[in-house]
Amino acid sequence: MGLDVVYLDYNATTPVAPGVLDAMLPWFTEHYGNPASVHSFGRQAADAVASARERFATCIGAGPSEIVFTSGATEANNIALKGAVELVPTGRNRVVIAATEHKAVLDTANCLEQYGFVLTILPVDREGGVNSELLRDALDPDVAIVSVMLANNETGVISPIAEFAELAHQYGALFHTDASQALGKITVDVRELDVDLASFSAHKMYGPKGVGALYARRGVSVAPLLHGGGHERGLRSGTLNTPGIVGFGAAADFVGELFERGEPSRQESLVQRLVQSLSTRVRDIEFVAGAALRRLPNTANIRVKGADSEAVMANVPNVAISSGSACTALVPAPSHVLVAMGRTHEEAGECLRLSVGSPTSVADIDEAVSGLVPAIKRVRELSR
């Protein structure tokens, strides 16, 4: 492109950490065995997969036998919701989710509704939070599963998952959380969260794309979506992506190193610098998810009043940001998350998501602000 672009879209995806890539490379060429094969090449690959499984399990406070490798969080969400409801006792025909879930959960839940399940979508408040009393009111003995994401990918809002899981369990329902956006940014311990099922994706935590995981608590029954070989305890048939899984394990180690050196606090300070600098130099900027709720330390969703977000992005080619989830970026509609939070379509269209990562520096933040300020002013002048 001929430009030095500042990347501030780490919630969409992260670069593969150098050490993660180094760990993966030999498994493409030198150690290319199929982990399901019984010869030495296969055993070598199987050992690498087992090591990665253990390292990732340790990262989230799980046991290795509770980890099922998938192609990503979308597949993990599908297995969790569709696979769980297929085996629940007769009569449990209700699914409860939050209105601000990722499309991978929303669309899966809508699919289940077409299969005859009753879908309840919990509203959120203007800050993006789910009210525990509304969840309690939605629960009864007919509920099969509840799904609320740990951290929202657009606003960074963190939900009190342990509290929600306890409520669901009081009615005998399973509880699932899409935790893919949280891991690597905040501590994630599935035991402390008390969830039955959780979804993860490597590319959100400095690992490769195309690999993820489903945590299924020991004793939780889930039906497979894919058949053909019985891989991954029969829950996900198909030849394992050994290089990707090795990278996933290495990324889990990398995340641990980030926390040891206080990376979340550093990223939070960068976000504060970004928002304060913009607020000082540009009028009428609003934090979409306010201080009343916990947020991911690396994320800011701001509304720039009077400036269409798509137009702003078009006028700042040296800064990579987004107006919402990357998975819905090609859909010409306002963010369903922001609309669920009570924003009008026009207001939602004025919101920008900025997210920092491990490579982000203070200089990057200052350069981004220098690019965003004139872009915002230009768009406002043209829209008058």
Contacts in CASP RR format, 6 or more apart in sequence:
PFRMAT RR
TARGET T0000
AUTHOR 0000-0000-0000
METHOD contacts of the structure
MODEL  1
MGLDVVYLDYNATTPVAPGVLDAMLPWFTEHYGNPASVHSFGRQAADAVA
SARERFATCIGAGPSEIVFTSGATEANNIALKGAVELVPTGRNRVVIAAT
EHKAVLDTANCLEQYGFVLTILPVDREGGVNSELLRDALDPDVAIVSVML
ANNETGVISPIAEFAELAHQYGALFHTDASQALGKITVDVRELDVDLASF
SAHKMYGPKGVGALYARRGVSVAPLLHGGGHERGLRSGTLNTPGIVGFGA
AADFVGELFERGEPSRQESLVQRLVQSLSTRVRDIEFVAGAALRRLPNTA
NIRVKGADSEAVMANVPNVAISSGSACTALVPAPSHVLVAMGRTHEEAGE
CLRLSVGSPTSVADIDEAVSGLVPAIKRVRELSR
1 317 0 8 1.000
3 317 0 8 1.000
3 318 0 8 1.000
4 318 0 8 1.000
5 317 0 8 1.000
5 318 0 8 1.000
5 319 0 8 1.000
5 320 0 8 1.000
6 318 0 8 1.000
6 319 0 8 1.000
6 320 0 8 1.000
6 364 0 8 1.000
6 367 0 8 1.000
6 368 0 8 1.000
7 320 0 8 1.000
7 359 0 8 1.000
7 360 0 8 1.000
7 364 0 8 1.000
8 274 0 8 1.000
8 319 0 8 1.000
8 320 0 8 1.000
8 321 0 8 1.000
8 354 0 8 1.000
8 355 0 8 1.000
8 356 0 8 1.000
8 360 0 8 1.000
8 364 0 8 1.000
8 368 0 8 1.000
9 320 0 8 1.000
9 321 0 8 1.000
9 322 0 8 1.000
9 326 0 8 1.000
9 353 0 8 1.000
9 354 0 8 1.000
9 355 0 8 1.000
10 298 0 8 1.000
10 355 0 8 1.000
10 356 0 8 1.000
10 357 0 8 1.000
10 360 0 8 1.000
11 153 0 8 1.000
11 154 0 8 1.000
11 156 0 8 1.000
11 181 0 8 1.000
11 204 0 8 1.000
11 296 0 8 1.000
11 298 0 8 1.000
11 299 0 8 1.000
11 322 0 8 1.000
11 326 0 8 1.000
11 353 0 8 1.000
11 355 0 8 1.000
12 322 0 8 1.000
12 325 0 8 1.000
12 326 0 8 1.000
12 355 0 8 1.000
13 203 0 8 1.000
13 204 0 8 1.000
13 209 0 8 1.000
13 326 0 8 1.000
14 203 0 8 1.000
14 204 0 8 1.000
14 205 0 8 1.000
14 206 0 8 1.000
14 207 0 8 1.000
14 357 0 8 1.000
14 358 0 8 1.000
15 206 0 8 1.000
15 359 0 8 1.000
16 24 0 8 1.000
16 206 0 8 1.000
16 207 0 8 1.000
16 208 0 8 1.000
16 247 0 8 1.000
16 251 0 8 1.000
17 206 0 8 1.000
17 207 0 8 1.000
17 250 0 8 1.000
17 251 0 8 1.000
17 254 0 8 1.000
17 358 0 8 1.000
19 250 0 8 1.000
19 254 0 8 1.000
20 206 0 8 1.000
20 207 0 8 1.000
20 208 0 8 1.000
20 247 0 8 1.000
20 250 0 8 1.000
20 251 0 8 1.000
20 254 0 8 1.000
23 246 0 8 1.000
23 247 0 8 1.000
23 249 0 8 1.000
23 250 0 8 1.000
24 208 0 8 1.000
24 243 0 8 1.000
24 244 0 8 1.000
24 246 0 8 1.000
24 247 0 8 1.000
24 250 0 8 1.000
25 243 0 8 1.000
27 45 0 8 1.000
27 48 0 8 1.000
27 242 0 8 1.000
27 243 0 8 1.000
27 244 0 8 1.000
27 246 0 8 1.000
28 243 0 8 1.000
31 41 0 8 1.000
31 44 0 8 1.000
31 45 0 8 1.000
31 48 0 8 1.000
31 242 0 8 1.000
32 41 0 8 1.000
32 45 0 8 1.000
33 41 0 8 1.000
33 42 0 8 1.000
33 44 0 8 1.000
33 45 0 8 1.000
33 242 0 8 1.000
34 41 0 8 1.000
34 42 0 8 1.000
34 45 0 8 1.000
34 239 0 8 1.000
34 240 0 8 1.000
34 242 0 8 1.000
35 42 0 8 1.000
35 45 0 8 1.000
35 46 0 8 1.000
35 48 0 8 1.000
35 49 0 8 1.000
35 240 0 8 1.000
35 242 0 8 1.000
36 42 0 8 1.000
36 46 0 8 1.000
36 231 0 8 1.000
36 239 0 8 1.000
36 240 0 8 1.000
37 43 0 8 1.000
37 45 0 8 1.000
45 240 0 8 1.000
45 242 0 8 1.000
48 242 0 8 1.000
48 245 0 8 1.000
48 246 0 8 1.000
49 69 0 8 1.000
49 240 0 8 1.000
49 242 0 8 1.000
49 245 0 8 1.000
49 246 0 8 1.000
50 64 0 8 1.000
51 249 0 8 1.000
52 245 0 8 1.000
52 246 0 8 1.000
52 247 0 8 1.000
52 248 0 8 1.000
52 249 0 8 1.000
52 250 0 8 1.000
52 252 0 8 1.000
53 64 0 8 1.000
53 67 0 8 1.000
53 69 0 8 1.000
53 245 0 8 1.000
54 63 0 8 1.000
54 64 0 8 1.000
55 249 0 8 1.000
55 250 0 8 1.000
55 252 0 8 1.000
55 253 0 8 1.000
56 67 0 8 1.000
56 200 0 8 1.000
56 213 0 8 1.000
56 248 0 8 1.000
56 249 0 8 1.000
56 252 0 8 1.000
57 63 0 8 1.000
57 64 0 8 1.000
57 66 0 8 1.000
57 67 0 8 1.000
58 252 0 8 1.000
59 183 0 8 1.000
59 188 0 8 1.000
59 249 0 8 1.000
59 252 0 8 1.000
59 253 0 8 1.000
59 255 0 8 1.000
59 256 0 8 1.000
60 179 0 8 1.000
60 183 0 8 1.000
60 188 0 8 1.000
60 189 0 8 1.000
60 190 0 8 1.000
60 198 0 8 1.000
60 200 0 8 1.000
60 215 0 8 1.000
61 189 0 8 1.000
61 190 0 8 1.000
61 191 0 8 1.000
62 190 0 8 1.000
62 191 0 8 1.000
62 215 0 8 1.000
63 218 0 8 1.000
65 218 0 8 1.000
65 233 0 8 1.000
66 190 0 8 1.000
66 215 0 8 1.000
66 216 0 8 1.000
66 217 0 8 1.000
66 218 0 8 1.000
67 213 0 8 1.000
67 214 0 8 1.000
67 215 0 8 1.000
68 76 0 8 1.000
68 79 0 8 1.000
68 213 0 8 1.000
68 214 0 8 1.000
68 215 0 8 1.000
68 216 0 8 1.000
68 232 0 8 1.000
68 233 0 8 1.000
68 235 0 8 1.000
68 236 0 8 1.000
69 211 0 8 1.000
69 212 0 8 1.000
69 213 0 8 1.000
69 232 0 8 1.000
69 236 0 8 1.000
69 240 0 8 1.000
69 241 0 8 1.000
69 245 0 8 1.000
69 248 0 8 1.000
70 76 0 8 1.000
70 79 0 8 1.000
70 211 0 8 1.000
70 212 0 8 1.000
70 213 0 8 1.000
70 214 0 8 1.000
70 236 0 8 1.000
71 210 0 8 1.000
71 211 0 8 1.000
71 212 0 8 1.000
71 241 0 8 1.000
72 180 0 8 1.000
72 199 0 8 1.000
72 200 0 8 1.000
72 201 0 8 1.000
72 202 0 8 1.000
72 210 0 8 1.000
72 211 0 8 1.000
72 212 0 8 1.000
72 213 0 8 1.000
73 102 0 8 1.000
73 104 0 8 1.000
73 178 0 8 1.000
73 180 0 8 1.000
73 199 0 8 1.000
73 200 0 8 1.000
73 201 0 8 1.000
73 204 0 8 1.000
73 212 0 8 1.000
74 104 0 8 1.000
74 201 0 8 1.000
75 212 0 8 1.000
75 214 0 8 1.000
75 225 0 8 1.000
75 236 0 8 1.000
76 180 0 8 1.000
76 199 0 8 1.000
76 200 0 8 1.000
76 201 0 8 1.000
76 212 0 8 1.000
76 213 0 8 1.000
76 214 0 8 1.000
77 102 0 8 1.000
77 104 0 8 1.000
77 105 0 8 1.000
77 108 0 8 1.000
77 147 0 8 1.000
77 176 0 8 1.000
77 178 0 8 1.000
77 199 0 8 1.000
78 104 0 8 1.000
78 108 0 8 1.000
78 225 0 8 1.000
79 214 0 8 1.000
79 222 0 8 1.000
79 224 0 8 1.000
79 225 0 8 1.000
79 235 0 8 1.000
79 236 0 8 1.000
80 145 0 8 1.000
80 147 0 8 1.000
80 176 0 8 1.000
80 197 0 8 1.000
80 198 0 8 1.000
80 199 0 8 1.000
80 214 0 8 1.000
80 216 0 8 1.000
80 222 0 8 1.000
81 95 0 8 1.000
81 105 0 8 1.000
81 108 0 8 1.000
81 109 0 8 1.000
81 112 0 8 1.000
81 145 0 8 1.000
81 147 0 8 1.000
81 176 0 8 1.000
82 108 0 8 1.000
82 111 0 8 1.000
82 112 0 8 1.000
82 223 0 8 1.000
82 225 0 8 1.000
83 222 0 8 1.000
83 223 0 8 1.000
83 224 0 8 1.000
83 225 0 8 1.000
84 144 0 8 1.000
84 145 0 8 1.000
84 174 0 8 1.000
84 176 0 8 1.000
84 196 0 8 1.000
84 197 0 8 1.000
84 220 0 8 1.000
84 221 0 8 1.000
84 222 0 8 1.000
84 223 0 8 1.000
85 92 0 8 1.000
85 95 0 8 1.000
85 112 0 8 1.000
85 117 0 8 1.000
85 144 0 8 1.000
85 145 0 8 1.000
86 223 0 8 1.000
87 221 0 8 1.000
87 222 0 8 1.000
87 223 0 8 1.000
88 144 0 8 1.000
88 145 0 8 1.000
88 174 0 8 1.000
91 142 0 8 1.000
92 141 0 8 1.000
92 142 0 8 1.000
92 143 0 8 1.000
92 144 0 8 1.000
92 173 0 8 1.000
93 116 0 8 1.000
93 117 0 8 1.000
93 118 0 8 1.000
93 142 0 8 1.000
93 144 0 8 1.000
94 117 0 8 1.000
94 118 0 8 1.000
94 119 0 8 1.000
94 120 0 8 1.000
94 140 0 8 1.000
94 142 0 8 1.000
94 143 0 8 1.000
94 144 0 8 1.000
95 109 0 8 1.000
95 112 0 8 1.000
95 113 0 8 1.000
95 117 0 8 1.000
95 118 0 8 1.000
95 119 0 8 1.000
95 120 0 8 1.000
95 143 0 8 1.000
95 144 0 8 1.000
95 145 0 8 1.000
95 146 0 8 1.000
95 147 0 8 1.000
96 120 0 8 1.000
96 122 0 8 1.000
96 135 0 8 1.000
96 138 0 8 1.000
96 139 0 8 1.000
96 143 0 8 1.000
96 145 0 8 1.000
96 146 0 8 1.000
96 147 0 8 1.000
96 168 0 8 1.000
96 173 0 8 1.000
97 105 0 8 1.000
97 106 0 8 1.000
97 109 0 8 1.000
97 119 0 8 1.000
97 120 0 8 1.000
97 121 0 8 1.000
97 122 0 8 1.000
97 146 0 8 1.000
97 147 0 8 1.000
97 148 0 8 1.000
98 121 0 8 1.000
98 122 0 8 1.000
98 124 0 8 1.000
98 130 0 8 1.000
98 147 0 8 1.000
98 148 0 8 1.000
98 149 0 8 1.000
98 159 0 8 1.000
99 121 0 8 1.000
99 122 0 8 1.000
99 123 0 8 1.000
99 124 0 8 1.000
99 336 0 8 1.000
99 340 0 8 1.000
100 124 0 8 1.000
100 128 0 8 1.000
100 129 0 8 1.000
100 130 0 8 1.000
100 149 0 8 1.000
100 152 0 8 1.000
100 154 0 8 1.000
100 155 0 8 1.000
100 157 0 8 1.000
100 336 0 8 1.000
100 337 0 8 1.000
100 340 0 8 1.000
100 341 0 8 1.000
101 109 0 8 1.000
101 147 0 8 1.000
101 148 0 8 1.000
101 149 0 8 1.000
101 178 0 8 1.000
102 149 0 8 1.000
102 153 0 8 1.000
102 178 0 8 1.000
102 180 0 8 1.000
102 325 0 8 1.000
102 327 0 8 1.000
103 325 0 8 1.000
103 327 0 8 1.000
103 328 0 8 1.000
103 336 0 8 1.000
104 178 0 8 1.000
104 199 0 8 1.000
104 327 0 8 1.000
105 147 0 8 1.000
105 149 0 8 1.000
105 178 0 8 1.000
106 336 0 8 1.000
109 119 0 8 1.000
109 121 0 8 1.000
109 147 0 8 1.000
110 119 0 8 1.000
112 119 0 8 1.000
113 119 0 8 1.000
117 144 0 8 1.000
118 142 0 8 1.000
120 138 0 8 1.000
122 130 0 8 1.000
122 131 0 8 1.000
122 134 0 8 1.000
122 135 0 8 1.000
122 138 0 8 1.000
122 148 0 8 1.000
123 134 0 8 1.000
123 340 0 8 1.000
124 130 0 8 1.000
124 340 0 8 1.000
124 341 0 8 1.000
125 131 0 8 1.000
125 341 0 8 1.000
126 341 0 8 1.000
126 342 0 8 1.000
127 157 0 8 1.000
127 289 0 8 1.000
127 290 0 8 1.000
127 292 0 8 1.000
127 293 0 8 1.000
127 341 0 8 1.000
128 152 0 8 1.000
128 155 0 8 1.000
128 157 0 8 1.000
128 289 0 8 1.000
128 293 0 8 1.000
128 337 0 8 1.000
128 340 0 8 1.000
128 341 0 8 1.000
129 157 0 8 1.000
129 159 0 8 1.000
129 293 0 8 1.000
130 148 0 8 1.000
130 159 0 8 1.000
130 164 0 8 1.000
132 160 0 8 1.000
132 163 0 8 1.000
132 164 0 8 1.000
132 167 0 8 1.000
135 146 0 8 1.000
135 148 0 8 1.000
135 164 0 8 1.000
135 167 0 8 1.000
135 168 0 8 1.000
136 167 0 8 1.000
139 146 0 8 1.000
139 167 0 8 1.000
139 168 0 8 1.000
139 170 0 8 1.000
139 171 0 8 1.000
139 173 0 8 1.000
140 171 0 8 1.000
141 171 0 8 1.000
141 172 0 8 1.000
143 168 0 8 1.000
143 171 0 8 1.000
143 172 0 8 1.000
143 173 0 8 1.000
144 173 0 8 1.000
144 174 0 8 1.000
145 168 0 8 1.000
145 173 0 8 1.000
145 174 0 8 1.000
145 175 0 8 1.000
145 176 0 8 1.000
145 197 0 8 1.000
146 164 0 8 1.000
146 165 0 8 1.000
146 167 0 8 1.000
146 168 0 8 1.000
146 173 0 8 1.000
146 174 0 8 1.000
146 175 0 8 1.000
146 176 0 8 1.000
147 175 0 8 1.000
147 176 0 8 1.000
147 177 0 8 1.000
147 178 0 8 1.000
148 159 0 8 1.000
148 161 0 8 1.000
148 164 0 8 1.000
148 175 0 8 1.000
148 177 0 8 1.000
149 159 0 8 1.000
149 177 0 8 1.000
149 178 0 8 1.000
149 179 0 8 1.000
149 181 0 8 1.000
150 158 0 8 1.000
150 159 0 8 1.000
150 161 0 8 1.000
150 177 0 8 1.000
150 178 0 8 1.000
150 179 0 8 1.000
150 181 0 8 1.000
150 182 0 8 1.000
150 188 0 8 1.000
150 193 0 8 1.000
150 198 0 8 1.000
151 157 0 8 1.000
151 158 0 8 1.000
151 159 0 8 1.000
151 179 0 8 1.000
151 181 0 8 1.000
151 182 0 8 1.000
151 185 0 8 1.000
151 186 0 8 1.000
151 296 0 8 1.000
152 158 0 8 1.000
152 159 0 8 1.000
152 181 0 8 1.000
152 289 0 8 1.000
152 337 0 8 1.000
153 180 0 8 1.000
153 181 0 8 1.000
153 324 0 8 1.000
153 325 0 8 1.000
154 301 0 8 1.000
154 324 0 8 1.000
154 325 0 8 1.000
154 335 0 8 1.000
154 337 0 8 1.000
154 338 0 8 1.000
154 353 0 8 1.000
155 288 0 8 1.000
155 289 0 8 1.000
155 295 0 8 1.000
155 299 0 8 1.000
155 301 0 8 1.000
155 337 0 8 1.000
155 338 0 8 1.000
155 341 0 8 1.000
155 353 0 8 1.000
156 181 0 8 1.000
156 289 0 8 1.000
156 295 0 8 1.000
156 296 0 8 1.000
156 299 0 8 1.000
156 301 0 8 1.000
157 289 0 8 1.000
157 293 0 8 1.000
157 294 0 8 1.000
157 295 0 8 1.000
158 182 0 8 1.000
158 186 0 8 1.000
158 293 0 8 1.000
158 294 0 8 1.000
158 295 0 8 1.000
158 296 0 8 1.000
161 175 0 8 1.000
161 177 0 8 1.000
161 193 0 8 1.000
161 194 0 8 1.000
161 195 0 8 1.000
162 192 0 8 1.000
162 193 0 8 1.000
162 194 0 8 1.000
164 175 0 8 1.000
165 175 0 8 1.000
165 177 0 8 1.000
165 193 0 8 1.000
165 194 0 8 1.000
165 195 0 8 1.000
165 196 0 8 1.000
166 194 0 8 1.000
168 174 0 8 1.000
168 175 0 8 1.000
169 175 0 8 1.000
169 194 0 8 1.000
174 196 0 8 1.000
174 197 0 8 1.000
174 220 0 8 1.000
175 194 0 8 1.000
175 195 0 8 1.000
175 196 0 8 1.000
175 197 0 8 1.000
176 195 0 8 1.000
176 196 0 8 1.000
176 197 0 8 1.000
176 198 0 8 1.000
176 199 0 8 1.000
177 193 0 8 1.000
177 195 0 8 1.000
177 197 0 8 1.000
177 198 0 8 1.000
177 199 0 8 1.000
178 198 0 8 1.000
178 199 0 8 1.000
179 188 0 8 1.000
179 198 0 8 1.000
179 199 0 8 1.000
179 200 0 8 1.000
180 199 0 8 1.000
180 200 0 8 1.000
180 201 0 8 1.000
180 204 0 8 1.000
181 204 0 8 1.000
181 296 0 8 1.000
182 188 0 8 1.000
182 296 0 8 1.000
183 200 0 8 1.000
183 204 0 8 1.000
183 205 0 8 1.000
183 255 0 8 1.000
184 204 0 8 1.000
184 205 0 8 1.000
184 255 0 8 1.000
184 258 0 8 1.000
184 259 0 8 1.000
185 264 0 8 1.000
185 267 0 8 1.000
185 296 0 8 1.000
185 297 0 8 1.000
185 298 0 8 1.000
185 299 0 8 1.000
186 264 0 8 1.000
186 296 0 8 1.000
186 297 0 8 1.000
187 259 0 8 1.000
188 198 0 8 1.000
190 198 0 8 1.000
190 215 0 8 1.000
190 217 0 8 1.000
195 215 0 8 1.000
195 217 0 8 1.000
196 216 0 8 1.000
196 217 0 8 1.000
196 220 0 8 1.000
197 214 0 8 1.000
197 215 0 8 1.000
197 216 0 8 1.000
197 217 0 8 1.000
197 220 0 8 1.000
197 222 0 8 1.000
198 214 0 8 1.000
198 215 0 8 1.000
199 212 0 8 1.000
199 213 0 8 1.000
199 214 0 8 1.000
199 215 0 8 1.000
200 212 0 8 1.000
200 213 0 8 1.000
200 214 0 8 1.000
200 215 0 8 1.000
201 210 0 8 1.000
201 211 0 8 1.000
201 212 0 8 1.000
202 208 0 8 1.000
202 209 0 8 1.000
202 210 0 8 1.000
202 211 0 8 1.000
202 212 0 8 1.000
202 213 0 8 1.000
202 244 0 8 1.000
202 247 0 8 1.000
202 248 0 8 1.000
202 251 0 8 1.000
203 209 0 8 1.000
203 210 0 8 1.000
203 211 0 8 1.000
205 251 0 8 1.000
205 252 0 8 1.000
205 254 0 8 1.000
205 255 0 8 1.000
206 251 0 8 1.000
206 254 0 8 1.000
206 255 0 8 1.000
206 358 0 8 1.000
207 244 0 8 1.000
207 247 0 8 1.000
207 248 0 8 1.000
207 250 0 8 1.000
207 251 0 8 1.000
207 254 0 8 1.000
208 243 0 8 1.000
208 244 0 8 1.000
208 247 0 8 1.000
208 248 0 8 1.000
208 251 0 8 1.000
210 241 0 8 1.000
210 244 0 8 1.000
211 241 0 8 1.000
211 244 0 8 1.000
211 245 0 8 1.000
211 247 0 8 1.000
211 248 0 8 1.000
212 248 0 8 1.000
213 248 0 8 1.000
214 222 0 8 1.000
214 235 0 8 1.000
214 236 0 8 1.000
216 222 0 8 1.000
216 235 0 8 1.000
222 235 0 8 1.000
224 230 0 8 1.000
224 234 0 8 1.000
224 235 0 8 1.000
224 236 0 8 1.000
224 237 0 8 1.000
225 236 0 8 1.000
226 236 0 8 1.000
226 237 0 8 1.000
226 238 0 8 1.000
227 237 0 8 1.000
228 237 0 8 1.000
228 238 0 8 1.000
229 237 0 8 1.000
229 238 0 8 1.000
230 237 0 8 1.000
230 238 0 8 1.000
231 237 0 8 1.000
231 238 0 8 1.000
231 239 0 8 1.000
231 240 0 8 1.000
232 240 0 8 1.000
258 264 0 8 1.000
258 358 0 8 1.000
263 358 0 8 1.000
264 297 0 8 1.000
264 298 0 8 1.000
265 297 0 8 1.000
267 297 0 8 1.000
267 298 0 8 1.000
267 356 0 8 1.000
267 357 0 8 1.000
267 358 0 8 1.000
267 360 0 8 1.000
268 297 0 8 1.000
268 298 0 8 1.000
270 298 0 8 1.000
270 356 0 8 1.000
270 360 0 8 1.000
270 362 0 8 1.000
270 365 0 8 1.000
271 297 0 8 1.000
271 298 0 8 1.000
271 299 0 8 1.000
271 300 0 8 1.000
271 354 0 8 1.000
271 356 0 8 1.000
273 362 0 8 1.000
273 365 0 8 1.000
274 300 0 8 1.000
274 354 0 8 1.000
274 356 0 8 1.000
274 365 0 8 1.000
274 368 0 8 1.000
274 369 0 8 1.000
275 285 0 8 1.000
275 287 0 8 1.000
275 300 0 8 1.000
275 302 0 8 1.000
277 365 0 8 1.000
277 366 0 8 1.000
277 369 0 8 1.000
278 285 0 8 1.000
278 302 0 8 1.000
278 369 0 8 1.000
278 372 0 8 1.000
278 373 0 8 1.000
279 285 0 8 1.000
281 369 0 8 1.000
281 373 0 8 1.000
282 304 0 8 1.000
282 372 0 8 1.000
282 373 0 8 1.000
282 376 0 8 1.000
282 377 0 8 1.000
284 304 0 8 1.000
284 305 0 8 1.000
284 306 0 8 1.000
285 302 0 8 1.000
285 303 0 8 1.000
285 304 0 8 1.000
285 305 0 8 1.000
286 302 0 8 1.000
286 303 0 8 1.000
286 305 0 8 1.000
287 300 0 8 1.000
287 301 0 8 1.000
287 302 0 8 1.000
288 301 0 8 1.000
288 302 0 8 1.000
288 303 0 8 1.000
288 338 0 8 1.000
288 341 0 8 1.000
288 343 0 8 1.000
288 351 0 8 1.000
289 295 0 8 1.000
289 301 0 8 1.000
296 355 0 8 1.000
298 355 0 8 1.000
298 356 0 8 1.000
298 357 0 8 1.000
299 353 0 8 1.000
299 354 0 8 1.000
299 355 0 8 1.000
300 353 0 8 1.000
300 354 0 8 1.000
300 355 0 8 1.000
301 338 0 8 1.000
301 351 0 8 1.000
301 352 0 8 1.000
301 353 0 8 1.000
301 354 0 8 1.000
302 351 0 8 1.000
302 352 0 8 1.000
302 354 0 8 1.000
303 343 0 8 1.000
303 347 0 8 1.000
303 350 0 8 1.000
303 351 0 8 1.000
303 352 0 8 1.000
304 312 0 8 1.000
304 350 0 8 1.000
304 351 0 8 1.000
304 352 0 8 1.000
304 376 0 8 1.000
305 350 0 8 1.000
306 350 0 8 1.000
306 379 0 8 1.000
306 380 0 8 1.000
306 383 0 8 1.000
307 350 0 8 1.000
307 376 0 8 1.000
307 379 0 8 1.000
307 380 0 8 1.000
307 383 0 8 1.000
308 349 0 8 1.000
308 350 0 8 1.000
308 379 0 8 1.000
308 383 0 8 1.000
309 323 0 8 1.000
309 349 0 8 1.000
309 350 0 8 1.000
309 351 0 8 1.000
309 352 0 8 1.000
310 323 0 8 1.000
310 349 0 8 1.000
311 379 0 8 1.000
311 382 0 8 1.000
311 383 0 8 1.000
312 352 0 8 1.000
312 372 0 8 1.000
312 375 0 8 1.000
312 376 0 8 1.000
312 379 0 8 1.000
313 321 0 8 1.000
313 322 0 8 1.000
313 323 0 8 1.000
313 352 0 8 1.000
315 374 0 8 1.000
315 375 0 8 1.000
315 378 0 8 1.000
315 379 0 8 1.000
316 371 0 8 1.000
316 372 0 8 1.000
316 375 0 8 1.000
318 367 0 8 1.000
318 371 0 8 1.000
319 367 0 8 1.000
319 368 0 8 1.000
319 371 0 8 1.000
319 372 0 8 1.000
321 352 0 8 1.000
321 353 0 8 1.000
321 354 0 8 1.000
321 368 0 8 1.000
322 329 0 8 1.000
322 352 0 8 1.000
322 353 0 8 1.000
323 329 0 8 1.000
323 335 0 8 1.000
323 349 0 8 1.000
323 351 0 8 1.000
323 352 0 8 1.000
323 353 0 8 1.000
324 335 0 8 1.000
324 337 0 8 1.000
324 351 0 8 1.000
324 353 0 8 1.000
325 335 0 8 1.000
325 337 0 8 1.000
328 335 0 8 1.000
328 336 0 8 1.000
334 343 0 8 1.000
334 345 0 8 1.000
334 348 0 8 1.000
334 349 0 8 1.000
335 348 0 8 1.000
335 349 0 8 1.000
335 351 0 8 1.000
338 347 0 8 1.000
338 348 0 8 1.000
338 349 0 8 1.000
338 351 0 8 1.000
339 345 0 8 1.000
339 348 0 8 1.000
343 351 0 8 1.000
354 368 0 8 1.000
356 364 0 8 1.000
356 365 0 8 1.000
END
